[in-house]
Amino acid sequence: MQIDPQTLDSTAVYKLLISSVVPRPIAWVSSLDTAGVGNLAPFSYFMAITAEPPTIAFACSPREGAKKDTLRNVEAAGEFVVNVVDDERAEQMNLSSGDYAPDVDEFVLTGLTAAPSVKVKPPRVAEAPISMECTVGRILPVGKAHLVLGEIVQWHVRDDIYDAATGRLDMHRLRPVGRLTGNLYSHIHQIFEMKRPSASYRG
């Protein structure tokens, strides 16, 4: 089957795209509005960009033609935190994805702990296995969405998943959740290893 996206409506393109790029990591973004109200929302258009400087990005699409609370907060403050979703927090992540009014604090709604960050004002999710404090590098309009690039200025990593000897995180203990399509998510429980055919590969 050949599919030309120009022949599809936007909903059909969206469904095809999110079904094709799977599984996707989830950026559980915490931010603050100008009144100091916390916001917590998941975004599955999320990726690592570069390690020098450590930079990540997530895309924020409009909701009903308007900017989402997260984007407005990030634009105003220039700061945010990306928290990683694991098995134990999947339900709370899903609860935080609702279409709530701007004055609703999803930390309160989900019963999660808003822990102070070190270098930015928005709080992090204390229960998350990994939290990355970020300052905004750039916000780029891409079609109707906005791509937010953030430089990581502080990591918070749960002790039991960090291997100081290798500098890596233990994927077996992290147990991250991935986004699929529709209402579907994935657990990362079966992990296998394949080494690249290069003696110089550092991985």
C-alpha positions in Angstrom: 0.0 0.0 0.0 1.2 3.5 -0.9 -0.1 6.4 1.2 0.4 10.0 0.2 -0.2 12.2 3.2 -1.4 15.0 1.0 -4.5 12.9 0.2 -5.4 12.4 3.9 -7.1 14.8 6.4 -5.1 15.9 9.4 -6.7 13.3 11.7 -5.8 10.5 9.5 -2.2 11.7 9.1 -2.0 12.1 12.9 -3.2 8.5 13.5 -0.7 7.1 10.9 2.2 9.1 12.3 1.7 8.1 15.9 1.2 4.5 14.9 4.4 4.5 12.8 6.8 6.1 15.3 6.6 3.7 18.2 7.3 3.2 21.0 7.9 6.9 22.0 9.4 8.0 25.2 7.3 10.3 27.4 8.3 13.7 28.6 6.3 14.4 31.7 6.8 18.1 31.8 6.4 20.1 35.0 6.1 23.9 34.8 4.8 26.9 36.7 2.4 29.7 35.5 3.0 33.3 36.3 0.8 33.0 39.4 2.9 30.1 40.7 0.4 27.3 39.9 2.0 24.0 39.0 1.3 22.2 35.8 2.2 18.7 34.9 1.5 17.1 31.5 2.9 14.3 29.3 4.2 14.7 25.8 5.2 11.8 23.6 6.9 13.8 20.8 10.1 13.8 22.8 13.7 13.1 22.1 17.4 13.6 23.1 19.2 16.1 20.8 22.9 16.3 21.8 25.1 15.8 24.8 27.2 18.9 24.2 25.4 20.7 25.8 22.9 18.1 27.1 19.8 19.1 25.2 16.4 17.5 24.9 13.3 18.5 23.0 9.5 18.0 23.1 6.8 19.1 20.7 3.6 20.7 22.0 0.6 20.7 19.7 -2.3 23.1 20.2 -5.5 22.0 21.9 -8.7 23.3 20.3 -6.6 25.8 18.4 -5.0 27.4 21.4 -1.6 27.0 23.1 -1.5 24.4 25.9 -0.8 25.5 29.5 2.7 23.9 29.3 3.7 25.9 26.3 2.5 29.2 27.7 4.3 28.5 31.0 7.5 27.6 29.3 7.4 30.6 27.0 6.9 32.9 30.0 9.3 31.4 32.4 12.0 29.9 30.2 12.3 26.9 32.4 10.8 23.5 32.9 11.5 20.0 34.2 11.1 16.7 32.3 10.3 13.8 34.5 10.5 10.2 33.3 7.5 7.9 33.6 8.0 4.4 35.0 5.6 1.5 35.6 4.6 2.7 39.0 3.6 6.2 37.8 1.8 5.3 34.6 -1.7 5.8 36.0 -0.8 9.2 37.5 0.8 10.2 34.2 -2.4 9.3 32.4 -4.5 11.2 34.9 -2.3 14.3 34.4 -3.0 14.2 30.6 -6.6 15.5 31.0 -7.9 18.7 29.6 -8.0 20.8 32.8 -8.4 24.5 33.4 -5.2 26.4 33.8 -5.8 26.9 37.6 -5.8 23.1 38.2 -2.5 21.9 39.7 -1.9 18.4 38.4 0.5 17.7 41.3 -2.5 18.0 43.6 -4.8 16.2 41.3 -2.6 13.2 41.0 -1.4 13.1 44.6 2.3 13.4 43.5 4.9 15.3 45.4 6.1 18.6 44.0 9.8 18.5 45.1 11.9 21.7 44.8 14.3 21.8 41.9 17.9 23.0 42.4 18.5 25.4 39.4 15.0 26.2 38.1 11.7 27.3 39.7 9.3 24.6 38.4 9.1 21.6 40.8 10.0 18.1 39.8 8.0 14.9 40.5 9.7 13.5 43.6 8.4 10.0 42.7 9.9 10.0 39.2 13.0 7.8 38.7 14.7 10.6 36.6 14.0 14.3 36.5 15.9 16.8 34.3 15.8 20.5 35.1 16.0 22.5 31.9 16.3 26.0 30.7 14.8 26.9 27.3 17.2 27.1 24.4 14.8 27.7 21.6 11.1 27.4 20.8 10.6 26.7 17.2 7.2 26.8 15.4 6.7 23.7 13.3 3.4 23.8 11.4 0.8 24.2 14.1 3.0 22.8 16.8 6.0 24.2 18.8 9.2 22.4 19.3 10.8 23.3 22.7 14.5 22.7 23.1 15.8 22.7 26.6 19.3 22.4 28.0 19.6 20.1 31.0 21.1 22.0 33.9 20.5 19.5 36.6 19.7 15.8 36.8 17.9 14.0 39.6 18.4 10.2 39.4 17.1 7.6 41.8 20.1 6.0 43.5 19.3 2.4 42.7 19.3 2.9 38.9 22.6 4.8 38.6 25.8 2.8 38.0 28.6 5.1 39.0 31.2 2.7 37.5 29.8 2.9 34.0 28.0 6.2 34.1 24.9 4.5 32.8 21.4 3.9 34.1 20.1 0.4 34.8 17.3 -0.1 32.2 16.2 -3.3 34.1 15.5 -1.2 37.2 14.3 1.9 35.5 11.3 0.1 33.8 10.2 3.1 31.6 6.8 3.4 30.0 6.5 4.0 26.2 3.7 5.6 24.2 2.1 3.7 21.3 -1.1 4.8 19.7 -4.7 5.5 20.8 -5.0 4.4 24.4 -2.0 2.0 24.1 1.2 2.1 26.0 4.2 -0.3 26.4 6.2 -1.7 29.3 9.9 -2.1 28.7 10.4 -5.5 30.4 12.2 -7.5 27.8 15.6 -6.1 27.1 18.2 -7.6 24.7 21.8 -6.5 23.8 23.5 -6.2 20.4 26.9 -4.6 20.2 27.8 -2.5 17.2 30.5 -3.9 14.9 33.0 -1.3 15.9 35.8 -1.5 18.5 35.6 2.3 19.0 31.9 2.5 19.7 31.3 4.0 23.2 27.5 3.7 23.3 
